[in-house]
Amino acid sequence: MAIAAVRRRLWRGLGTAAAAVASGTDGNLLARLVSEPECRVKATMEEAASSGTHRDGAFWEPLAAALLRASSPTKAHLILEWELEKLLKENIQDCEPYSRIIRFCGQTRNATLAMRVFECVEAKGIQLNTNIFNALINAFLSAGDLLSAMTLYESMEDMDGCNPNSATYDAFICAFSLLGSGHAMMSWYVAAKNAGFTPSIQTFESLITGFVQLNMLDDAKTIFEEMIALEIKPNSTILEASLEILYRKEEASRVRDFLKRVSDGNWELNKAIVVRLTRICLDGGEIDEMEQLLALIQKGPHLSSETQLHHGIIRFYAKADQLADMEHAIYRMLDNGVVFMCPEDVEVIICSYFRHREFDRLDLFLNRIRNLFKLNRSTYDILVAGYRKFDLHERLDSTIADMREAGFA
C-alpha cells in the first residue's frame, strides 16, 4: 500500500528543524513554559486547558510557535504531542484539528511527528480528506523527502474524497522552486492546468522567482504574461522579480512599459521596488520614466525616493537648459513640501539661469529658497563669479554682504 511505503521510508530516519514565528500568545503561560523543565510541559498545558481560561481549542498553536522562536523546539513538539493526546482522549472525529498539527509539523520540518499524527487518524478510522494529505505532503517536502511526498500524491489519486487539489500542486511547485528545478516546476504547473486548476498567485510567485533564480529569464517573462492574461494582480515579490528581469536583460527601455502597467493595474509598490525603480530611472536619465515614477509615488510613503526623483528631474531640465520645465519641476517640488538637500542641485539651477542670462528669474528662485536652504561657500562662489562676469555690481555687492553675514570671508 502507498501509505505503508511512506511509513517505511519515514521510520528509516528523518531529521528535524524548527523555524516559525507566532504572535498573540498568553504571556504568563508562555513564561511558565519557557522556565519549566521539559518534563512539566504537558502537565502545564493540561492545567491551562482545565482552568477554563483557554476556550479556544487551538490555543496551543501560538504557544508552540513562540517556543520555537525562543529556541525551544523540544518544548514546542511536546505541546504538539500533548494536543494529539488530547484529541485522541476526547475521541475527536473531525480531521481538521489533526491536520492543524501536521501543518505545524511542516513549518518545523518534523515529518516524523506529522506521520505519527496521520497514523493515529488512520487507526481511529477517521475519514481522511485532501487537506490532511496536503498537510502531510508539505511536511515531507519541508523535510526534503520528495519520494514520500510523491508516494502520497499517487495514493491520493486512487482515494475517494482525497483527490489532489490546487493546493497539492502548489506545494510541489513551491518545493521545486526552492530546490531550483525548473523542469520539475513546469511539469507540475502543466499537470495542474491539465487537471483543470487555475493557477494561484502562490503558483505564479514560485514559478517566476524560481526561474529568475535559475536565470531562466525568458521562462519567467512567459509565466508573468500568463498571469497578467488571467487578470491576476502581482504581489510585491513577483514585481521585484519582474524588475530583476528587466535589470538583468538590460531592458531599461522597458521600464516605461512596466510603470504604465503598474499605473493601469493599480499595483502596489513596496519600498524596495520604489528604491530600485528610482535608481534605474535616475541612472538611465530618461525624463519620461522619472516623471512617470514620480506621478506614481507622489504624496505616498516613499519620501526619500520622491525627493531623489524631484532632484533628478530638476537636474535633467537644468542641464538641458529647459528653463520652463525646470521651473515647473522646482515649484512643484517645493509646493509638495520637498526641499533641496544638497548644494549641487541648487548650483546646477543657478548655472542654467546664468547661461540664459535670466537674472530676474534667478532672483525669484533664490528668494523662494532663502528660508528653505542655507547656501554654502561653493554656491556663493558661483553666484559671485556669475555676477562679476556679467557686470551685475548691485547683485554682486548684495551677494558678498550675504556671504559675510553667513560667515564666509
N, C-alpha and C positions, 0 to 999 in steps of 0.2 A: 504493500500500500504506500502511496506517496507520502502520507504523513509519517508513516513508520520510517521511511528513508530519511526524512528530515530529522526525525528524532535520533536516529543512529549517528548521523553526521554531527548533530549538535553535541551529544554527550561525549564525543571524542575530544571535546575541549574548545571552548571559545573564551577569548579574553574579554575583559570588561573595561569600560572607561566611562567617565562621568563628565557631562557638560550641560548645564541647564541654568536658566535664570527664572526666578519666581518673585512674585510680589503679593501683597495682600495677606501676609501671614499673621497669625496670632503671636505677638511679640513675646508674651510671657511663656507660652507653651514652647515656642521655639528656643527661648533662652534655657528652659529646662532640658530640652532635648540635646542641646549643644553641650551643656555642662554635665549631664548624667552619663554614666558608663553605658556601653552598648547593650549590656545585658538588661538594662532598665528601659530601653526604648519602647518595646512593645507594651510593657506594663503602663508606661506613662501615656501612651496613645489610648490604651483601654480606659484608663481613668478619665481622660479628657472626653472620650466618646460617651462614657457613662454619666458624666456630670450634667449632660443636657445643654451645655454651653454651645456645643458644636452640632447643630442640627443638620448642617449640610453634609451629605454623605461623602462628598469629595473634598472635605476639609484637609485631608491628608496630602493632597497634591501640592499646594503651595509650600507646605512644610517640608516635603521631600525635596522640592526644588531649592528651597532656601538652604537646606543642609548640604546639598551638592555645591551650592555657591560658597558655603562655609568650609568647603573641602572635607566634608564628612560623608563620602559616598556609601560607606558601610551602613551608617545610621539611616541614610536615605533608603537603601534597599531593605533594611529591616522594617521600615514603615510600609513599603510595598508588600512585604511578606505578611505584615500584620493585617493590612487591608484585604489581602487574599484570604487569609484565615477567617477574617470576619465575614466575608461574603459567603464562604463555604459553610460556616457555622449557622448563618442566618438562612441558608438554603436559597440564596438569590438565584432565580432562574433567568434573569434578564442578562443578555450578553454584553450590554454596554459597559457596566462597571468593570468587568473583566478586560474589555477592550481598552478601557482607560488606563489600566495598569500596564498593559502591553505597550501602549503608545508611549507611556513614560519610560518604559524599558528601552524603547527605541531611541529616546533622547539621550539615555545614558549608555547606550550600546551594550546593554546587558541582555543578550539574546538567550542566555541560559535561563534566567528568571522568566523571560517572556514565554519561552517554550513550556516551562513548568505551569504557568497560568493557563496556557492553551490546553495542556493535558488535563488539568483539573476541570475545565469546561467540558471537554470531551467525556471525561469519566462521569460527570454528573448528568450526562445526557442532554445538556442544554443545546437548543437549536443553534447551530453555527450560522453566521451570516458573512456577507462580504466585508463588513467593517472590521471584524476581528481578524480575518485573513489579511486584510491590508495592514492592520497594525503589526501583525507578526512578520509580514514581508518587510515592512520598514525596519523592524528590529534586526532582522537578518542582514538587510542591506547596510544598516548603520554599523554593524559589526564586521562587515566585509565578507559575509558568507553568501556569495552570489548563487552558488549551487543550491543551497537550501531555499533561498528566495524563489529561484526558478522552479524548483520542485513544487513548492506551494502554489505558485501560479498555475502550473499544469494541473494540479489536483482541483483547483477552483473551477476549471472549465468543465469538469465532469460532475459537479455537485449542484443540486438544485438550491436556489437561494443564495448561492455563494459565487456566482459568476463574476469575473473581473469587471470593474467599472473604470471610469476615467481616472479616479484616484490611484488605482492599481498601476495603470500605465504611467501616470505622473511619477510614481515612486521609482520606477525603473529608469525613466528618462533622467530624473534628477540624479540618481545614483551614478549612471554612466557619464553624466555631465561632470560630476565631481571627479570621476576616475579618468576623465579625458579620453573617452572612447567615442569619437564622432560617428563611426559606422553603427555602433550599438544604439546610440541616441536616436539616429534617424530610423533604424529598424523598428524601435519601439514606437516612435512617432507615427510611422506609416501604419503599424499594426493597430494603433489606437484609432486612426482615421478609418481604416478598413473595418474596424469593429463598430463604426458608426458614432464615435465620440467626437465632440467638438473640442479642440484643444483649449486648455485653460490658460490664464495669464501665467500661472506657475510653469506650465509646459513650455511656453514661449521663453520665459526667463531662463529656464535651464538650458534650452537649446541655444539661444543666442549667446548667453555668457559662455557656454561650453565651447561653441565654435570660435568665439573671439579668443578664448584662452588657447585654443589649438591653432590660432592664426588662420583659420578657415573662413576668411572674411566674406567671400562671395556666398558661402552657405549661410552665414549669419545674416547677410543682407536679404537673401531669398526668404528666410524664415520671417524676418522682420516685415517684409512686404506682405507675406501671407497673413500675418497678424493684423496689419492695417486693413487688408482686404476684408477681414472678418469684423472690422469696426471695433476691435479690442483696444482700449486705451493703454498705452505702455506705462509701466511704472518707472520709478526713478532708476532702478537697477538696469532695466532694458535701455532707457535713454542714455545712461552713462556708457553702456556697451556700444550703442549706436554711434555715439560721439567718438569712442575709441576707434571704431571702424573708419570714420572719416579722417581721423588723425593718422592712422597707420597707412591708409591708402593715399595719403597726401591729397585728399579731395577737399581742401579748404574752400574751393569754389562752391561746393555743395552745402556749405554751412547755411547759405541763404535759403535753400530749399528746406533744410532742417528747421530753421527758425520759422519759416512760413507754416510748416506742419504743426509746430508747437503752438503757434498763434491760432491757426484754423481749428485745431483739435482741442484747444484749451487744455493742453497738457501742463502738468505741474513740474516746475524745475526746482530741484533742491540746491543747496548752497554749492555742493561740489560741482554740479553741472554748470551753474551760472559762472563760477570762478573759471572753469576750464573754457567755456564759451567766450568769456571776456578775454582771456589770454589769446585764444585763437583769433578772435576778431581784431584785437589790438596788434598782434604780430603780423596778421595778414594785411592790415592797413586799408581794408575795404570799408569805405564810409557807409555804404548802404547796409552792410551787415551790422556795423556798430549801431547805426540808428535803429535797425530792426530789434536788436537785442535790448537796447535802452528802452524802447517802447514796451517791451515785454515785462521788464523788471522794475520800471519806474514806479515809485511810491510803494514798493514792496519791501520785504525784509532784507534785501540784498544791498545795503547801503554802501559797503566797500566796493563792490563791483560796479554799482551805479556811479559812484564817484570816479572810478577809473575810466569808465566809458565816457562820462561827461568830459573829462580832461582829454581823453584820446581824440574825441570828436573835435574839440576846440583846437587841439594841436594840428589836426589834419587840415582844418579850414585855414588856420593861421599860416601854416607852411605853404598852402596852395594860394595864399593871398585872396581868399574868397571872403571879403570883409563882411558882406551882408549875412552870409551863412555863419561866419564866426561870431558875429554879434548876437545873432539869434540863439546860437548854442550857449553863449556866455550867459545871457539874461534868462534863458530857460533854466540853466543850472542854478543860478542864484535865486530865481523865483521858487525853485523847488527846495530851497534850504540847503543846497550843497555849496560848499565854498572851495576856494583854491587851497591846495595842500602843499605845493612846492613852488619855489621861485621860478623854475624853468618854464612852468606852464604860463606864468604871468609874463615872463620875459619874451617868449615867442610871440605873444599877442602884441606887446609893445613894439617889437621889431617889425611886425606886419604893418602896424599903423605908420611907423616911420617910413617904410618903403613906399607907402601910398601917400605920404605927406598929409595924412589925415590927423592933424594935430588937435583940432577941436574934439573929434571923436575919441582921441586918446585921453583928453582931459576928462570927458564924460566917463570913460572906463575907470580911470584912476579914482575919480570921485566916488564912483559906485562901490569900489572895493576898499576904500580908505579905512573903514571901520571893521572890515572883514578879514583883511590880510595885511600883515606887517611886512613892508618891503625890507629886503636885506641889502647888504653892500653891493652885491653884483647887480641887482636890479637898479639901484640908484646910479651905478656907473653907466649902465646902458642908457638911462634917461639923460644923464649929463652929456654923454658923448653924442647922443642924437640931437639934443637942443643946441649944442655947440656947432655941430655940422650944419645945421640949418639956420644958424644965427638967431635963435629964438631966446634973446637975452633975458626977457622978463621971466619966461618959464624956467630958464637955466638958474637965475638967481633964486627963484622960489624953491626949486628942487634942492639947490645947495643948502638953503636955510633949513629945509625939511631934513636933509641928511644930518646936519649938525644937531638938530633937535633930537634926532633918533640916536645920536651918539656916535655917528661916523665922522671921522675927521675929514 
